Structure formats: C-alpha cells, structure tokens
Amino acid sequence: MPLYEYYCQHCNGIFEALRPMREASEPFPCPLCDRDGQRIMPTSFAAFTFREGYPRRIPDKGTYWHLGKEVKRPISGPARVGEHPELNPPRPPARKSRGEVEVERDKAQLRRKEGKKMLDSGVRPIKGSPTIR
Ligand SMILES: [Zn+2]
C-alpha cells in the first residue's frame, strides 16, 4: 500500500498513512486528535517540523489538543480518564469523615507496631518497600 500524507486542520499537524490507492483521497483520522485529516497532494508540499515524533506544520505553536481543547503540554503522569491536568485542576481532597480518620489512626498504629516487630525480629526494613496503607 502506498504512503499518503494528511493534514489535520484541528491540531495543525501532518501525518502519514498507508492506504489502498482507491481510499487515498478520503479523509483519514488524525493520530493525535482523531479528527479527519485531509489528504495533502504531493504538489502542495509545506514545510514542517517534528515534535515528539509527530510532524507539525511550521509555524508550530507548540500546543497540544485534548478532547478539542488546546493545552500546553501532553498528559504526563497519572490523570483521570478523559481529563487533562490543565483543564481539570486537581480536586481538593475530600474532607475525611470521622470513620476514615479512625481508620487512618488504626493503620498508623499498625504500621508502627509492624515496624517495631520487624526491628525486634532483626529484619531490616527495605527502603522503598511497600508499606501497609
Ligand atoms: Zn489532529
């Protein structure tokens, strides 16, 4: 199958796709935002650059897209499904109920007890090992 170039207007990106020749002129979903990219004719070549493996048209604004919204950086690290740290700021931690506070206290007590047991038995705690939560 031949390789064709497509241009995504939404994220101003250029991408390539291997397609059968008869489908070449049909739009192809952009790998970054999943919107339809239009075929670029070999005659309409435009300058582009690469950013993080994806070709981008120059000038590259340096932004990314998340579900149709422009963001400054791609998601890195943990994020809730369908949310972006720039668009969905971290929620304030929910206030703990009295029950939860008691559970936390019990756990802390258990942790201390376990730690003491370990020391008494001569086992050295391993740094960075998972602790009881
Ligand atoms: Zn796109």
Residues whose N, C-alpha, C, O or C-beta is under 5 A from the ligand:
A	BS01	ZN	C8 H10 C11 C30 L32 C33 D34
